[in-house]
Amino acid sequence: MGKKIAIIGGGNLGASIADGLIQSEFSRPVELSITRRNLASLSRFAEIGSMVHSDNKKAVRESEVVILAVKPYNYVDIIKELKPILNPKKHIVVSVITGVWIEQLQNAIGKPVPVIRAMPNTAIAIQQSMTCLAHAGTTPSQLNYIQQLFDVLGKTTMIDEKLMDAATVLGACGTAYAMRYIRANIQGGIEIGFDAKTASLIAAQTVKGAAELLLEKGSHPEQEIDKVTTPKGCTIAGLNEMEHQGFSSSLIRGLVASYNKILKD
Ligand SMILES: NC(=O)c1ccc[n+]([C@@H]2O[C@H](COP(=O)([O-])OP(=O)(O)OC[C@H]3O[C@@H](n4cnc5c(N)ncnc54)[C@H](OP(=O)(O)O)[C@@H]3O)[C@@H](O)[C@H]2O)c1
């Protein structure tokens, strides 16, 4: 039997986590409690045996792992509600709430409950997330368990919590940057002759293949570029023109702008 897991806030991210845990068989549906106030969108979980309701206290009382997946402005009220129920000897709290630090959560809880902070991205919906994890007060076995949980939803890495804003930019905003890169490829592809559907397929699968090359072979991007760039060929002509137009520089500057925006807010 796996641990009982409460997902507090079954919205986009909370429901994606539940989907992934069930599809990967990390959890059986009956081991999951999923809460939100408007339950209509969670009926598919209730149909397969998960507990679906709006009673956060009941969900936490019946679980060992508590995943907080509510919006940042909701967390204070939710913790206030759960505080009397949370038990340091029983519960592990996992927060995916952007911008809320472990210390803030621990102070709000007011008890030494182990807390893990996770920063996944939207590809968690298809179990292809990159999830950065930071922790405080957890035992190695608790940490191992939570890492295994997110491993079934994609790939994970442990980071120092002070890098969590950087992880938000590179790992979560990164999905949007990649989408814009792919969209530009589609626009270019249409201009040189493809219909939109074919251009989308070629652009998306090419980017997926390029990423898989790096992940599977552990090579550096420039090594893979060397394999495609024939001297005096079309690839290097295109790449150099992109660089003259500020390609790498604009990406780096965009990334840093996102990071500075987080720091400013
Ligand atoms: N989406 C992402 O890819 C992503 C990535 C990294 C981090 N995050 C973070 O994850 C958190 C959730 O994001 P999201 O996109 O999933 O937002 P979301 O779709 O709005 O989900 C939040 C859910 O919380 C529920 N909720 C609000 N008050 C509640 C309460 N008192 N009790 C129980 N449930 C309650 C809401 O449903 P009701 O209104 O029906 O109660 C809603 O379904 C945010 O903090 C976000 O910053 C998201």
PDBQT file of the ligand as one rigid body, heavy atoms in Angstrom, charges set to zero:
ROOT
HETATM    1  N1  LIG A 301       0.211  25.537 -13.529  1.00  0.00    +0.000 N 
HETATM    2  C1  LIG A 301       1.508  25.338 -13.463  1.00  0.00    +0.000 C 
HETATM    3  O1  LIG A 301       2.139  24.832 -14.388  1.00  0.00    +0.000 OA
HETATM    4  C2  LIG A 301       2.293  25.671 -12.229  1.00  0.00    +0.000 A 
HETATM    5  C3  LIG A 301       3.654  25.413 -12.207  1.00  0.00    +0.000 A 
HETATM    6  C4  LIG A 301       4.345  25.641 -11.033  1.00  0.00    +0.000 A 
HETATM    7  C5  LIG A 301       3.671  26.119  -9.924  1.00  0.00    +0.000 A 
HETATM    8  N2  LIG A 301       2.344  26.407  -9.984  1.00  0.00    +0.000 N 
HETATM    9  C6  LIG A 301       1.639  26.881  -8.787  1.00  0.00    +0.000 C 
HETATM   10  O2  LIG A 301       0.687  25.906  -8.421  1.00  0.00    +0.000 OA
HETATM   11  C7  LIG A 301      -0.423  26.515  -7.781  1.00  0.00    +0.000 C 
HETATM   12  C8  LIG A 301      -1.706  26.073  -8.475  1.00  0.00    +0.000 C 
HETATM   13  O3  LIG A 301      -1.691  26.525  -9.825  1.00  0.00    +0.000 OA
HETATM   14  P1  LIG A 301      -2.828  26.111 -10.844  1.00  0.00    +0.000 P 
HETATM   15  O4  LIG A 301      -2.412  26.587 -12.173  1.00  0.00    +0.000 OA
HETATM   16  O5  LIG A 301      -3.165  24.677 -10.660  1.00  0.00    +0.000 OA
HETATM   17  O6  LIG A 301      -4.048  27.013 -10.286  1.00  0.00    +0.000 OA
HETATM   18  P2  LIG A 301      -5.599  26.673 -10.319  1.00  0.00    +0.000 P 
HETATM   19  O7  LIG A 301      -5.954  25.905 -11.538  1.00  0.00    +0.000 OA
HETATM   20  O8  LIG A 301      -6.313  27.970 -10.052  1.00  0.00    +0.000 OA
HETATM   21  O9  LIG A 301      -5.779  25.705  -9.067  1.00  0.00    +0.000 OA
HETATM   22  C9  LIG A 301      -5.919  26.152  -7.754  1.00  0.00    +0.000 C 
HETATM   23  C10 LIG A 301      -7.108  25.418  -7.171  1.00  0.00    +0.000 C 
HETATM   24  O10 LIG A 301      -7.233  25.714  -5.803  1.00  0.00    +0.000 OA
HETATM   25  C11 LIG A 301      -8.618  25.564  -5.498  1.00  0.00    +0.000 C 
HETATM   26  N3  LIG A 301      -8.909  26.221  -4.236  1.00  0.00    +0.000 N 
HETATM   27  C12 LIG A 301      -8.994  27.538  -3.979  1.00  0.00    +0.000 A 
HETATM   28  N4  LIG A 301      -9.324  27.734  -2.684  1.00  0.00    +0.000 NA
HETATM   29  C13 LIG A 301      -9.449  26.499  -2.133  1.00  0.00    +0.000 A 
HETATM   30  C14 LIG A 301      -9.773  26.034  -0.831  1.00  0.00    +0.000 A 
HETATM   31  N5  LIG A 301     -10.066  26.876   0.165  1.00  0.00    +0.000 N 
HETATM   32  N6  LIG A 301      -9.804  24.692  -0.613  1.00  0.00    +0.000 NA
HETATM   33  C15 LIG A 301      -9.523  23.822  -1.600  1.00  0.00    +0.000 A 
HETATM   34  N7  LIG A 301      -9.195  24.213  -2.861  1.00  0.00    +0.000 NA
HETATM   35  C16 LIG A 301      -9.172  25.528  -3.111  1.00  0.00    +0.000 A 
HETATM   36  C17 LIG A 301      -9.329  26.187  -6.697  1.00  0.00    +0.000 C 
HETATM   37  O11 LIG A 301     -10.574  25.578  -6.943  1.00  0.00    +0.000 OA
HETATM   38  P3  LIG A 301     -11.961  26.165  -6.362  1.00  0.00    +0.000 P 
HETATM   39  O12 LIG A 301     -11.981  27.604  -6.723  1.00  0.00    +0.000 OA
HETATM   40  O13 LIG A 301     -13.003  25.346  -7.049  1.00  0.00    +0.000 OA
HETATM   41  O14 LIG A 301     -11.887  25.944  -4.907  1.00  0.00    +0.000 OA
HETATM   42  C18 LIG A 301      -8.409  25.801  -7.848  1.00  0.00    +0.000 C 
HETATM   43  O15 LIG A 301      -8.898  24.671  -8.531  1.00  0.00    +0.000 OA
HETATM   44  C19 LIG A 301      -0.189  28.020  -7.861  1.00  0.00    +0.000 C 
HETATM   45  O16 LIG A 301       0.329  28.464  -6.628  1.00  0.00    +0.000 OA
HETATM   46  C20 LIG A 301       0.834  28.163  -8.964  1.00  0.00    +0.000 C 
HETATM   47  O17 LIG A 301       1.643  29.288  -8.770  1.00  0.00    +0.000 OA
HETATM   48  C21 LIG A 301       1.631  26.171 -11.117  1.00  0.00    +0.000 A 
ENDROOT
TORSDOF 0
